[in-house]
Amino acid sequence: MKSPANLARPTLSEAVEEWKKALAQRGHSTDLVWIYEENLCIEASKVEKGGFHFGFQRKFSLIPADALEITYESFCLTKAPIVFYRLGSHEGQSICLLLSDESFESQVENEDFTAKAVWNIFFYPGDENDLEEITDLTRWIHRVRRGRGRHMMDFCMSLESVEEILIYGRQLMPHERFTSRMVNRLRRILRQE
């Protein structure tokens, strides 16, 4: 789907209402839980060699109340497609992510993806699969971060980016992020002396 020349994005509440309709049509819960990169817990599968098991956590990376609004507004500033993605269900709730990247331009509408072309938004309700909520800190620390193929979920917003937008009004460039970390480390070192 090519981005329309005059892109008219809906408000977040309008987009979420359409998302809930898409979920209801598939028989999925419309009680939504939004997660971010730091909430994903991808582990090596014990069943399938080379495969991965997806879970999530909400205990170790707290999500700011306005994170969804910040993410949506940030994604709306680009012409890249936005994808409402359902990872699975947990205790009667749909676990969802908001994704955006230019690579979704080539995505076509099919049985898995439905599109709202005028908005340049896709909906991916996914299958009925139960997700495990990870509450063990050791499992979360040892989650797989590298050594796996690309997945659509790699295009979700990070909580670090949400915090940068809250603090600075924008996402930091890599060199700014590095400088900020170094300054914070120096502050900690100087306080110890």
C-alpha positions as CSV (number, residue, x, y, z in Angstrom):
1,M,0.0,0.0,0.0
2,K,1.5,3.3,-1.1
3,S,1.2,6.3,1.3
4,P,-1.6,8.6,0.1
5,A,-0.3,12.0,-1.0
6,N,-2.6,13.9,1.3
7,L,-2.4,11.7,4.4
8,A,-5.3,12.2,6.8
9,R,-4.5,10.4,10.1
10,P,-7.4,9.9,12.5
11,T,-7.3,10.8,16.2
12,L,-5.9,8.1,18.4
13,S,-9.4,7.4,19.8
14,E,-10.8,6.9,16.2
15,A,-8.0,4.6,15.3
16,V,-8.4,2.6,18.5
17,E,-12.1,2.2,17.8
18,E,-11.4,0.8,14.4
19,W,-8.8,-1.5,16.0
20,K,-11.3,-2.8,18.5
21,K,-13.8,-3.5,15.6
22,A,-11.1,-5.5,13.8
23,L,-10.4,-7.5,17.0
24,A,-14.1,-8.1,17.7
25,Q,-14.6,-9.4,14.1
26,R,-12.0,-12.1,14.8
27,G,-13.4,-12.9,18.3
28,H,-10.5,-11.3,20.2
29,S,-10.8,-9.3,23.4
30,T,-11.2,-5.6,23.0
31,D,-9.7,-5.1,26.5
32,L,-6.3,-3.7,25.4
33,V,-2.9,-3.8,27.1
34,W,-0.2,-1.8,25.2
35,I,3.4,-2.9,25.5
36,Y,6.7,-1.6,24.2
37,E,10.1,-2.9,23.2
38,E,11.3,-3.2,26.8
39,N,8.2,-5.2,27.7
40,L,8.8,-7.9,25.1
41,C,10.4,-11.1,26.4
42,I,11.7,-13.3,23.5
43,E,13.2,-16.6,24.6
44,A,14.7,-19.5,22.7
45,S,12.0,-22.2,22.1
46,K,12.5,-25.4,24.0
47,V,10.2,-27.2,21.5
48,E,11.4,-26.0,18.1
49,K,15.1,-25.8,17.4
50,G,16.1,-22.3,16.3
51,G,12.6,-21.1,17.1
52,F,11.5,-18.4,19.6
53,H,8.9,-18.1,22.3
54,F,7.2,-14.8,22.8
55,G,6.1,-13.5,26.2
56,F,5.9,-10.1,27.8
57,Q,6.4,-8.4,31.2
58,R,4.9,-5.4,32.9
59,K,6.8,-5.7,36.2
60,F,10.3,-4.5,35.3
61,S,9.6,-1.8,32.7
62,L,6.8,0.5,33.8
63,I,4.8,2.2,31.1
64,P,3.9,5.9,31.5
65,A,0.2,6.7,31.4
66,D,0.5,8.8,28.2
67,A,2.9,6.5,26.4
68,L,0.4,5.4,23.8
69,E,-0.6,9.0,22.9
70,I,3.1,9.9,22.6
71,T,3.9,6.9,20.4
72,Y,0.9,7.5,18.1
73,E,1.6,11.2,17.8
74,S,5.3,10.4,17.0
75,F,4.4,7.9,14.4
76,C,1.8,10.3,12.8
77,L,4.6,12.8,12.2
78,T,5.9,10.5,9.5
79,K,4.3,9.2,6.3
80,A,5.3,5.6,7.2
81,P,2.4,3.2,7.7
82,I,1.3,2.5,11.2
83,V,0.4,-1.0,12.3
84,F,-1.8,-1.9,15.2
85,Y,-0.4,-5.4,16.1
86,R,-1.9,-7.9,18.5
87,L,0.8,-10.2,19.9
88,G,-1.7,-12.5,21.7
89,S,-3.9,-12.7,24.7
90,H,-3.4,-12.9,28.4
91,E,-6.1,-13.3,31.1
92,G,-8.8,-12.1,28.7
93,Q,-6.9,-9.1,27.4
94,S,-5.3,-8.5,24.0
95,I,-1.6,-7.7,24.3
96,C,-0.9,-5.0,21.6
97,L,2.0,-3.1,20.1
98,L,2.0,0.0,17.8
99,L,4.5,-0.4,15.0
100,S,5.7,2.0,12.2
101,D,8.2,1.8,9.5
102,E,8.5,2.5,5.8
103,S,9.1,-1.2,5.1
104,F,5.3,-1.7,5.7
105,E,4.7,0.3,2.5
106,S,4.9,-3.0,0.5
107,Q,2.4,-4.8,2.8
108,V,-0.7,-5.9,1.0
109,E,-4.1,-6.4,2.5
110,N,-4.8,-10.2,3.1
111,E,-6.4,-12.4,5.6
112,D,-3.9,-11.4,8.3
113,F,-3.7,-7.7,7.6
114,T,-6.6,-5.3,7.0
115,A,-5.9,-1.7,5.9
116,K,-7.5,1.6,6.3
117,A,-5.9,3.1,3.1
118,V,-6.9,6.7,3.6
119,W,-5.2,6.6,7.0
120,N,-2.2,4.5,5.9
121,I,-2.9,2.3,8.9
122,F,-2.9,-1.6,9.0
123,F,-4.5,-3.8,11.6
124,Y,-3.0,-7.2,12.4
125,P,-5.3,-9.0,14.8
126,G,-3.2,-12.2,14.8
127,D,-4.2,-15.7,16.0
128,E,-5.7,-16.8,19.2
129,N,-2.6,-17.6,21.3
130,D,-2.1,-17.3,25.0
131,L,1.0,-15.3,26.1
132,E,2.9,-15.9,29.2
133,E,3.5,-12.9,31.5
134,I,7.1,-13.1,32.7
135,T,7.5,-12.2,36.3
136,D,10.9,-13.8,36.9
137,L,13.7,-11.2,36.7
138,T,16.3,-13.7,35.7
139,R,14.3,-14.8,32.7
140,W,13.7,-11.3,31.6
141,I,17.4,-10.3,32.0
142,H,18.4,-13.4,29.9
143,R,15.8,-12.8,27.1
144,V,17.1,-13.0,23.5
145,R,18.1,-9.6,22.2
146,R,20.4,-10.6,19.4
147,G,20.9,-13.6,17.1
148,R,17.4,-13.9,15.8
149,G,15.9,-12.8,12.5
150,R,14.0,-9.6,12.0
151,H,10.4,-9.6,13.1
152,M,7.6,-7.0,12.7
153,M,7.8,-6.3,16.4
154,D,11.3,-4.8,15.9
155,F,9.5,-1.7,14.6
156,C,7.7,-0.9,17.9
157,M,8.5,2.2,20.0
158,S,10.8,1.8,23.0
159,L,10.0,3.2,26.4
160,E,13.4,4.9,26.3
161,S,12.2,6.9,23.2
162,V,8.9,7.7,25.0
163,E,10.9,9.1,28.0
164,E,13.1,11.2,25.6
165,I,10.0,12.7,24.0
166,L,8.6,13.5,27.5
167,I,11.9,15.1,28.6
168,Y,13.3,16.7,25.5
169,G,10.2,17.0,23.3
170,R,11.8,14.7,20.7
171,Q,13.8,11.5,20.3
172,L,17.5,11.9,20.8
173,M,20.0,11.2,18.1
174,P,22.5,8.4,18.8
175,H,25.3,10.7,19.7
176,E,23.0,12.7,22.0
177,R,21.9,9.4,23.7
178,F,25.6,8.4,24.2
179,T,26.5,11.8,25.6
180,S,23.6,11.7,28.0
181,R,24.6,8.3,29.3
182,M,28.2,9.4,29.7
183,V,27.2,12.5,31.6
184,N,25.0,10.5,33.9
185,R,27.8,8.0,34.6
186,L,30.2,10.9,35.4
187,R,27.6,12.4,37.8
188,R,27.4,9.1,39.6
189,I,31.2,8.8,39.8
190,L,31.6,12.4,41.1
191,R,29.0,11.9,43.8
192,Q,30.9,8.9,45.1
193,E,34.1,10.9,45.8
